[in-house]
Amino acid sequence: MRKLLFLLSFYLVFNGIHAQGNSIGRIDSLTHLFLEMTVDVPPLRLTDDEVLNMTEERFDELVAMMGTTIAFKFDPAVKQQMAYMKNPSSSFLYKACNRKDLYFPVFEEVLDKKKMPAEIKYLSIVESLLSTNAVSWCGATGLWQFMPATGRMMDLAIDSDLDERKDIYKSTEKACDYLQKMYNLYGDWLLALAAYNGGPGNVNKAIRNSGGKKTFWEIRKYLPKETQNYIPKFLATAFLMTFSPPEH
């Protein structure tokens, strides 16, 4: 949204300059305007009540401000996840907020380099609550929760001396590479994320069982239960961390 406002203002100012002559003084003024307008403005911050009473129209309006290429949807499952995360007894987002300043700059650098949606950085919250030492019951390890076989497939060293699933930068690069591979396969970020969680085999099976449907919401009921909940949890996390992160 800030970029759109800047481009609009730039267009108006430029046309004014063009009409009046490109004097050095006016070009200098434009430079100062550019610097002023590229300074970050305070982000919009929703109260808990605003989140809990969110309407689909307001949700879509806010998502448009994000400028993301990920297809956010105000599905009842997303709304339920948002309500859970905003419950005073939930510490889910608080833990993430305490760690994000350490990891997000790395994630953002890699995502920008690979020209991927910035919101993917929030996936690591869902996966590991931003813990390099996180280990799941099935052996998935690190910030991005690579299984041993998948980690080795993505050229991460995993042995008794070294486990690169715990390497912040390298594991982030490989997680992004895997997600990009899945996106190239499905042409849809939500299906790519579903494949990251449940594997492409389960996504392909769900597509077949749905009669060839090609969006997450159309194939959701054919996916494993964990993956059915995984996407709403990611969307809720990304939305709340953008517009209503807990204060800490």
Secondary structure, DSSP 4 states (H G I P E B T S, - for coil): -HHHHHHHHHHHHHHHHHHH---HHHHHHHHHHHHHHTSPPPPP---HHHHHT--HHHHHHHHHHHT-SS-----HHHHHHHHHHTSTT--HHHHHHHHHHHHHHHHHHHHHHTT--GGGGGHHHHHHSS-TT-B-TT--BTTTTB-HHHHHHTT--BSSS-BGGG-HHHHHHHHHHHHHHHHHHHS-HHHHHHHHHH-HHHHHHHHHHTTS--SHHHHGGGS-HHHHHHHHHHHHHHHHHHH-PPP-
